[in-house]
Amino acid sequence: MAGSGYPLRALLSVSDKTGLEAFAARLASLGYELVSTGGTAAALRASGLAVTEVAELTGFPEMLDGRVKTLHPKVHGAILARIDIPAHREAIDGAGISPISLVVVNLYPFREVSVRPGVTLDEAVENIDIGGPAMVRAAAKNYPHVGIVTDPGDYSCVLDELTASGVLSDATRFELARKAFSHTAAYDGAISNYLGRVAAGDDGDAWPAQINFSFSRVSRLRYGENPHQAGAFYRDLGSAASVTAGTIAGAVQRQGKELSYNNIADADAAWECVRGFEDDTDAVVCVIVKHANPCGVAVGADAAEAYRRAFATDPTSAFGGIIAFNRALDEAGARAVSGQFAEVVIAPEVLPAALAVLAAKPSLRVLETGHGKVRNAVHLQRVGGGVLVQGTDLTSHDPAQLKVVTRRAPTPAELADLLFAWKVAKFVKSNAIVFAVGAQTLGVGAGQMSRIDSVRIARHKAGEAGLDLAGSCVASDAFFPFRDGVDALVAAGARAVIQPGGSVRDAEVIAAADDQGVAMLFTGIRHFRH
């Protein structure tokens, strides 16, 4: 500790050894004595560095297969001593303890191990770190005198500061302590969640007695949903599976203005909808979202055609919308998109030629998500004093399991359009009605208190866009409570309908379809979205 009369000492014990050797070598060059534990000490020695083992420091060997190695007064006394208090200095001097001014610790990979397929409870438990969190918390508690480094990403800034002044500033030590307590909180939360799932049976239907979420701030936002509301954007840190490639939280912004709260919310709605077509390996799909609802979805031979067909559904609502593609955005697609005013364009990849085109619209936000397959396992909704938690609606449908309930079965072309409309309806706010033909939406009715009002709105939207609903296929996210909804669909031009079924008046609704020669499928699955 510079100016304290004690030698400089750093304790290093890390599971993630990224950048460890170079970092430790710089510490040694700055005059730090390196103290370490088993695997970390071996790695440092292999790189030619002198290391004092913790067992040598304590005079007590590691025991219980490494379960006990740093839990000793000569470790924790060295970390927790307040050298500004004479009684503390007297106590450690009398015990032959020299303070440790820098602790570099990250923890056993519990989260990574616990999500491995087939992992046993014993395997997971053996990866619960005990000594590591104790050292992290001790160093963080004593942050006025000890620097605690838990993230290899902080190595360079720590070294820069130590090189420049010989000590870490008060502000840096405080920030490192904050990160350290966040690190242990997320770690303990992951353990609690895992054990809770084990106790609940981990059968997908049982929920643990307590659930813990950890999020790291990505950015402060200018405001929330409205200018008088504060807002920020956080990324999920809840498990090792929350690697964010392929998600909005992990997207890279390639150009454009700062994202707003509403931009991010709508971008997620668009991205999740377009990802609903990821099983259609050859399809190029475009989704346009406005106020969290798809206002146009279509398949095309390429990005440009998919966009033009999606835009044709509702050009008025598409103004200022969010545009998402499930495939790489090329130059032709970018030129097509540039013809309208949009807030955000999203794709797993944006080719350089496309970026060159979009650069002409510098305010347009362009997000590149990557090709990851991560999906949120749970969906959260805050309520007063609590939170509702449910599994994410990721259910897909095997056409062979659909039930034809009318005398007329859909033709192959109608079946394809019914399944297309059904995929879209899952992402439309309830009550949802989606008209489609040829893998293109023609009219979307969303968010109405009455399902028949959603039918009327979808028909009105199609009419405004000059689209003919004759021979169209329709998806409804929930059952029709009366036959009037089906009658309204047929009057608009529908020839086939897909819906969950399950109404006490199903027979009446089926009869209405049969009376008018309409094919109807039941899925047995509802897709409410509130």
Secondary structure, DSSP 8 states (H G I E B T S, - for coil): -TTTSS--EEEEEES--TTHHHHHHHHHHTT-EEEE-HHHHHHHHHTT---EEHHHHHT---BTTTTBSS-SHHHHHHHH--TTSHHHHHHHHHTT-----EEEEE---HHHHHTSTT--HHHHHHT--SHHHHHHHHHHHTTTT-EEE--GGGHHHHHHHHHHHSS--HHHHHHHHHHHHHHHHHHHHHHHHHHHHHHHTSSSS---S-----EEEEEEES-SSSTTS-EEEEEE-SSGGG--TTSSTT-EEEESS---HHHHHHHHHHHHHHHTTTT-TT-EEEEEEETTEEEEEEEESSHHHHHHHHHHH-HHHHTTEEEEESS-B-HHHHHHHTTS-EEEEEES-B-HHHHHHHTTSTTSEEEE--S-----SEEEEEETTEEEEEE-------GGG-EE-SSS---HHHHHHHHHHHHHHTTS-SS-EEEESSSBEEEEE-S-SSHHHHHHHHHHHHHHTT---TTEEEEESS--SSTHHHHHHHHHTEEEEEE----TTHHHHHHHHHHTT-EEEE-S------
